[in-house]
Amino acid sequence: MLEKAHQLETESELYEVAVRALMRRAHSVHEMKEKLERRSVNKLLVQVVMARLKENGLIDDARYAKQFARQRTESRKQGKFRVARDLRARGIPDRHIESALEEVAQHTNEAVTVRQRIERKLRSYGGEIDEKKMAAIYSSLLRAGFSADIVRRELRSLTREGLPENSSSTNS
């Protein structure tokens, strides 16, 4: 049986827990507040530590949203709808989400990312690319957070141009 984490009673102990957590990965204000509330029943103490973290610049939702959005779009090749949903789940206010997505949109082209993902998926399929496989690609791109319009447009343009050379499709 797991014991409940030791409840902390001083500001310095709680602050140390917060800093250690931030050294592992960035946290949103909401995430950090939840983490600290699990470690201390004293709500005032949690508020004091949160204020200190903000004052020291260790926690900032706007910066967190921008880093998160950049990482998710560049590394994981996720679309703006998925990034926005994940940020909302982390308690980030919409104004920071919108700002982060606008900044990322200036540096990335969603259509190019969709096309790259489609091409990679088509290369992994062996044989004929049928409607079922196209539907699977379409739904996976929607789950990745891309706009349905962009996904349809890129799928249409790829099928009009012809599929990658390694597929054995024929023009019927």
N, C-alpha and C positions, 0 to 999 in steps of 0.2 A: 504494500500500500504506500502510495506517495504521500510524503508529508507536505503540508503547505509551506511555501518558502518562508524563511525567517522574516518576521515583521520588523521593519526598520523604524527607529524612533528618533534619529537625529538627522538634521539637514545634511551634514557632511556625508553620512552613510548613504543617504538617498541620492545625493548629488553624485557620489562616486559610482553608484549603480548605473545612473543615467549616462555618465561619461563613458563607462566601460561598454555599455550597449551601443553608444554612438561610435565607438572605435571599431566595433564589428561591422556596423552598417548604418546608413542614415535612417532616421525615423521622422515621421511627420509629427506635428504637435499632438495630434489625436492619439497616435500610436504610443508616443512617449508618456502621455498622461495616463493612458490605460496601464502601461507597464508599471509606472510608479504607484498607481492606486492599488495594484496587486501586491506591492511590497510594503505599503504603509496604510493603516486605517485612518491616519491623520490627514484629512483633506486639506487643511491649511498648510501643512508641511509640503504636500504635493504642489500646491499653488506657489509656494515660495521657491521651491526647486525649479519649477517650470519657468517662473519669472527670471530666475538666475540664468538658466540655460539660454533663454531668449536674449537677455541682456548681454551675455558673453558671446552671442552670435553662433552658438552651437546648434541651435534648432531654429529653422526658418522654413515655413511651408512654401513660400514662393521659390526659394532656391531648391528645395527638395523636389518640387513639382518639375522644375526645369531639368534638373539632373535625371530624374526618373524618366521623363518623356524622351529626352535625348537618348538615354541608354536603351529604352524599349524600342524606339524607332530605328536606331542605327544598328544595334547589336542583335536584337531579337526580331527585327523587321516586322514589328507590329503596327497596326493602323491606329488612327487617332481615336476611334470609338473604343477600342480595347484599352488604350492608354488612359483615356478619360474615365472609363469604368473602374479600372484598377486604382486610379488616384482617388476617386470618390470613396471607394471601399477603405482607403487609408485615411479618410477624414479630411481630405484637402478641399478647401472652399473652391467653388466654381470659378471665381475670378482668377485664382492662381492657375487652375487647370487651363482655362481659356488662354491666358497669357503664355503659359508653357507650350501649348499646342501651336499657337501662332508663331512663336519663336522657332520651334522645330520645323514648321511648314516652310519657313524661309530657307532652310538648309536641305530639305529633302523633297523629293518628288514622289508622291504616293503612287502615281501610275507606274513609274519605273520600278518601284519596290514590288508592286503587285505583279508586274511582268516578270521580274526576276524569280519571284516565288512560283509563278505558274511554270516558267521554263524549267526550274529545278525539279518541280513535281513531275512534269511530263518526262524528263530524262529518267526519273526513277521508275516510271511505269514501263513495263515491257509490253511489246505487242501493240495491238490496235487500241486507239483512244476512242472509247465509245461514250455514249451519253451518261452512263453511270459514273464513269471516271471523271467526266467533266463536271457532273453534279457534285461529286466528292471534292473536287478542287474548289468549286464555287463555295460550298458550305464551309470548307476549311478557311478560306480567305475571309468570309464573313465573320467566323469565330475569331480570326486574328485581328478583327477590328477595322477592316477596310470597307469603304462605301460600296454598296451594291452596284451603283451606277458605274464606278470605275472598274470593278471586277468584271461586270458584264461586257463593258467596252473592251477591256484588255483580252478577255477570253475570245470575243468575236474577232478582234483584229488578229490574234494568233491563229485562229482556225481559218481565217481568210488567207493569211500569208502562208499557211501550211504549217504542219507540225514539225518539230525538230527532226533532224535527219535520222536519228536512231530509232524513230517510231516506224512501224511497218504499215502505215495507213496508206490507202490508195484513194485516188479521186474517183468518186462514183457519180 
